[in-house]
Amino acid sequence: MVTMTETAAKKISELRLEEGKPEWGLRVRIVGGGCSGMSYELGWEDRQQPDDDIVEAHGIKVYIDRHSAPYLTGSEIDYVDNSMLGAGFAIKNPNVKSSCGCGQSHRF
């Protein structure tokens, strides 16, 4: 369903330790909004919800609710550090039909 690069997993592990949440996983959701209609939301999660799918990649649990799952199928979570644009998580999603210039929201 969703994959994660080793670079992203390493950064998530570092952030979990900084936040004092070393056992927590990553929640990935699709939410309405953004200039193209939908955007990604990332956050910490400590337990599975009844409608979640869980994917484990490089020791990181990724929680995805059933509403978001179809939009995220085939996606890859990466962490990029570009000196010109800054650093952050990027979701490479093969389901995206168009995106806006901000790079944060996508139309599916």
URGI-V689248 format. One line per field, one symbol per residue. burial: + if it has 16 or more other ideal C-beta (glycine too) atoms within 10 Angstrom, else -. A space follows every 10 residues. Layout:
# URGI-V689248
burial = ???
This chain:
# URGI-V689248
burial = -+-++--++- ++---+---- ---+++++++ ---+-+-+++ ----+----- -+--+-+--+ +++++--++- ++--+++++- --------++ +-+--+---- ---+++--
